[in-house]
Amino acid sequence: MSGTDPAGRTRPANPYGKGVYRFLLTPRWWGINVFVLLSIPFCIFMGSWQLGRFEDRVQDHRTATEQVSEARHEAPRPLGEMLPVTKATSGKQVTATGRYGKQLLVPGRELDGKQGFYVLTLLHTDSGEALPVVRGWLPGAADAAKAPAPPAGEVTVTGALQASETPGDNGVSAQGGLPAGQTAAISAASLVNLVPYDVYDAWVTLAKGDSGMKAVPASAPPDTGLDLKAFQNLGYTAEWFAFVGFVIFMWFRLLRREIEFARDAELGLVPEEEPVAADVGAK
């Protein structure tokens, strides 16, 4: 209600009515409260969903790792029975028969904490397609002179089946302009530009390294590792839950300011607004 201040000036009427907290019933605060009440459960739901996605990826990674480990002790099966490569067949032991042909090097591959390169040789099979076979790993810079020549004649290889790599994913280099005889990724899409024949959309890493080279261990299937996507899910989880705290903080901050303003209004401490617009119009 209106009154006079100690200086004898008329106090403005209290816009909040009786009680400091009556402003919570104004349309403006109804809108704020509805927004807060809806946004908090929504953010919690989205944060929980992102956390669930991360936990699913952790479980997929654990399952895939166990599958690769168990597959080493399974009897190998013919290559044709295990194609196309899926999460269920990736890492399984397969056999293939053919004759080795063109040999390529895959630089920038790490094994046991050391940098080196893969020795990749294409195995021509009776199907007419060539199977990329990683015969082993060697330390140091990629050098064709270091790579042992493949065995001559017909051979039968045994190793873990792997899906074609995607450049830029899981540490696979997307580097271009490599020297002749090298490839950054082991994939049909990359190899089709380097050889004049069809290539399987898969590759095999030998169970035992050939010619003294170290065997390259099988990796988990695509989209099952703790890769960048998995940690993005974890980061989004933290962001959504942080937003819940931010919404609650801002609501209390606005509430506190409004209470202080309401109390000042009841005490007549709210300064009168100068008629700026009226003065400007009068000039």
N, C-alpha and C positions, 0 to 999 in steps of 0.2 A: 504494500500500500504506500501511497505518497506521504510525504511529511516534509520537515525542514531539517537541514543540517546545522551544525554549530554556528555557521556563518549567517544563518538566517535565510539561505536559499532553499527553494523548494526541491525536495528529493524526487527523482523520477520514480514512477510506480514500479514495483517489483514484477518483472515479466514472468517470474517463476511461480507466482501465486504463493499459497501457504506451504511452507516446508521447503527445505533445501533440495530434496530429492524429487520434487514434482516435475522437474525438467525431463525425467526419464519417460514421462507420459506424452511428451511432445512428438509430433510426427517425425521430426529429424532423428530423435533418439530411437524411436521405433524402428526406423530404417537401419540405424547403426546396429542395434541389438539383433535384428533379424539376420543381418549380414554376418555378424560374429557367430551366432548360433548355427548358421548353415555352413560357414567356411571351416569351422573347427572340425566337425566330423568328416567333412569332405577331405581336408588335408590329412587327417588321421587315416582315412580309408586309402588315399593315394600313397601315403608313406608306407602303410602296411602292405599294399599291393607291390610296391617296388621292392620292399624287403623280402616278400615272398618270391619275387622273381630272382633276387640274388641267392636266396636259399635253394631255389630249384637248380640254379646253375652250379652251386657248390655240390649239390647232390648228384647232378649229371656228371660233374667232373670226377667225383669219387667213384661213381658207377663205371664211367668210361675207363678210369685208371685201373680199376679192378678187372674190367673186361680185357684190357690189353695184357695185364699180367697173367690172367688165367689162360688167355689164348696161346701163350707161348708153349703151354703143355698139352695143347690139343693136337690131334692128328691133322696134318694139312689136307686140304681138299682142293680139287681142280679149280683153276681160276674161273672158268666159265660158270660154275655153280654159285659163285659168291658175288657176281656182278648183277646190277650196279652196286657201287659202294654205298652203304647206308650206315647209320649209327650201330646197327646190329652186326654188320659184317666188317666194319673198319677194325683193323688190328688182328683179324683172324689170319691164321696161317694158310697159305695157298701154295700150289705148285703150278708151274708152267714150263712147257718144253719149247725150245726153238734154237735159233742161232743168233749170237750177238752180232750187232752191226755198229752203227755210229755211236761214238762215245762223246759225252759232254761233261763239263764241270759246272758245279753249282757253288759259286763262291759265297763267302760270308756266313758260313754255318758253324755254329758253336757246339762243341761236345766236351763234356767234362770240364767246363770252364775255360776251354781254349778255342781260339778261332781257327778255322780251317775251311775245307771244302768237301763236297760230296763228289764221288765219281759215279756218274749216271751213264748207263749203257742201255741202248734199246735192243730188246730181245724180239726178233722176228718170229712170230708163231704161225701155226698152220692156218689160223683164221684169216690171215692176211694183214692183221693189225700188229703194230709193234708195242711191246709192253716196256715202259720205262722201269728199269731196275737199278736201284741204288746199291752198288756193290760194296761200298764202304766209305769211310771218311779218312781224310789225311790232314795233318796240321799245316799251318802256314798259308801263304797266298796261293791262289789257284794257279797251277802250273801243269800243263799237259805232259811235260817231261817226267813229272813225279808219278803220274797216274799209271798203274800197271795195265798192260794190254789185256783185253778180255780173252777168255779161253776160246780156242778155235773149235769148230765142229758143233754138233748138236749137244745141247746141255739142258739139264732139268734144274730149275732153280726153286728154292723153297724160302719163303719169307712172309712178312706181315703185309697184308693188303692195306693200302692207304688211299684216301680220296685226293683228287687233284687239289693242289694248293691255290690259294687266292692271293695275288700280290698285295702286300700291305696288311695282311691279317696274320696274327700269331707269329710275328717276327719275320715273316716272309718278305724279302726285299722286293720293292717295286722299281728298282733301279733299271734304267734302260741304257742303251748304248754300250753294252758289254762287248768285250773282244769276241772274235769268232771262236766257236767251240764252247761258249759258256751260256748259261741261262740262269735267270734270277729265281724263277719259280718252276716247280715240277708240276706241270699241268698240260693237258692236251691243247689248251688255247695258246700256250706259249710255245710248245714244241712243234705245232703244226706249221709254224713259220720257219722252222729250222731244218725240217726233214721233208722229203717229197712223198711221204706215205702216211697212211692213217695211223693214229696213235690211240691206245686205250685211254678212256677218261678215268684213269686210276694209275697207281704205281705200286711197286713192291720194294721193300727194304729187306735185304737178305738177313736171314737169321744168324749167319756167321759171315764176318767180313771176308771178302775174297782177296787172295794174294797178299795176305799180311795186313790188310787195312782193318780199321776198327768198324764193327757193325754199327749201323745207325739204328737206335731203338725206335720202335713204333711210337707214334704220338696219338693222343686222344682224338676222337672224331671231331669234325668242325662243330662249333657252337656248343661244345661241352666243357671247355676249359675255363679257368679263371682269367679271362681275357679282359680287354678294355670295356666290353659291353657289360660284363659282370660288375666291374667296379663303378661303371656309370649308374647302374641300378642302385648300388650302395650309396653313391653320392646323391642321387635323387631322393633316396629315403631320408637322408640327413636334411636335405633342403625342405622337404614337405613338413617334417617334424619341427624344424626351425621356424617355419612360417606359422605354425600353430602358436609357438611362443611369442612371435612378433605380433600376431593378431591380439592375443591376450594382453601383451604389454601396451599396445597402442590403445586398447579399450580402457584400461585402467588409467592411462595417461590422460585421455580425453575426459574420463569421468572426474578425475582429480581437478582438472582445469575448470570443468563446468561447476563443480561444487564450490571451488574458490570464488568463481565469478558470481555464483548465486549468493554466497555469504556476503560478498562485497556489496551486492545489490541490496540485500536486506539492511546492511549498515549504512547505505547511502554513499558508499565509497566509489561507485562507478562514475567515472567522469562524464560530464554532459558532452554530447557531440556538438561540435561547432557547425553552424549552418553554412558549410563550405559551398554547397551547390547553390544556395540562395544568394550568397554574397557574389558568386561568380556571375549569376544571372543578372544581378543588379548593376554590374559594372558595364 
